[in-house]
Amino acid sequence: MHIPVGRSDPEGSSVEESKELRPSFKSRLSLNAEMSYTLRMNLRRALVCVGLLLALSYFFIRGPLRGMRTQGFDDFAGALTITHVWVQGLNCYSPNVVTDQWIRDGRPQFQFILKERNSTSLLGSGAGLPGSVPLLAPFTLLPAVTADQVWIWFSAAATLAMLFALFRTKNFIFLAFALALAPLHTGIATGNASILVIACVGFSYLWRFQRPILAGVLLGIAGSFKPHIAGAGLLFFLVEQTWTPVIVSVLTGLLSIGLFAGRLAIAHVPWWSGFIHRTVAIGYHGGPDDFSLANSARYQLVNLQVLFASVLSNRSIVNILAISITVGLVALWAYWMRGREVAPILGFAAINVILLLPSYHRFYDAGVIAFALAAAAALDRYRWIVPITLAAFLAPIPAALVHLGESGEIPLRVLQSKLIVVFVLCHEIWILLALAVFFLVLMRNRPLRRAHGSREVPVLSYTQNRIDETVSTRHGLSPNNAL
């Protein structure tokens, strides 16, 4: 008798074999779930890559490409002009000499610059610190405008390299957010040294164990340009007791200052009195660095004095309040850094944010919040609080509002309202203060150190070989993301 295929013989063996060949209902569900998960992960990766490419495009458009349109008038121009004068063995802090060099370099001869011949505020009183001048000497070999453009692209490249090294490949979302930060774009486009300084400070942190001498040299270079930014890195190393970078950074700064003073001593050119006279003029009433209401551009600053000066008229009281609050925050930071198992990236980010508050800092100096995003990326809990809070730094909102007010798009009486001034135009300062407190709370909640002299904290390694996953997990850090 013929038995059809797929039908059972008298013993029923064919049916049983057929059932065994068919996947069970549970296995089909598991396969579908696995395929769905793979599809979701691939879609997520694609979206993250698209976001990263958009952030990179935004970075280049708003940063170096915008900087190409400055045509010889940017923040780097003043420092390079001073360096040109120094290379020739002339008094680089004489307004007359610097103005003449500015004209010889073929830079724009705006009337307000030509009127500054006898003013100590020429080209910005913070440009051309003694330690930074020898470091810029190689740029004097190039034509002035070309040197500006090379500087802008060099700063952009150094910043990109630092950010990719800091975030590595597991935190593309946070990396994309960091690339979109307006302070970085503004600093690069204007040729300001702050962005290169931030990159140097970041690399000094990353390399403090693997390349301690190089880390110290980079921190010394950063301090030569912007000591009020590099000071955060130096303080972190001191509290962490990472001595080699500290010593090397100090020696680097002294060497650069020695080269500066030696060149002028050989030429028998006095410079100290001119430098002091110009430095004292920083923050003069109504000037671009003044935090009082007399300065219409005060909302480009992010230090606490701007906030307090919006409601108080006494400059001494304003400074005392700002410095006192910062001293208290730094004391808590140092105490918990030494007494608790704080992840290094958290402590590093915290002190960089805190030291934005007590003294003169412009909007582009707030680029150090990129370190805050790196710290947030290493957290398992509360990690999204930081990028959500820092979304206000994706555009220079206060400066844009002031511009709209000056052009008549927004009534000036609206922008001059106390509530608008304190809570809208000063909102970036409120955010930085809140972020500093938030990081201190996270540090406070870390476990106490269990043994005297023990340093049971996850130590950053550029190759990520030195991360202690057990301690990272105990800190609420993801072992894959811990810094």
Summary of the structure (lengths in Angstrom):
residues: 483
radius of gyration: 28.0
end to end distance: 75.7
largest distance: 120.8
contacts: 1590
relative contact order: 0.09
helix: 66%
strand: 1%
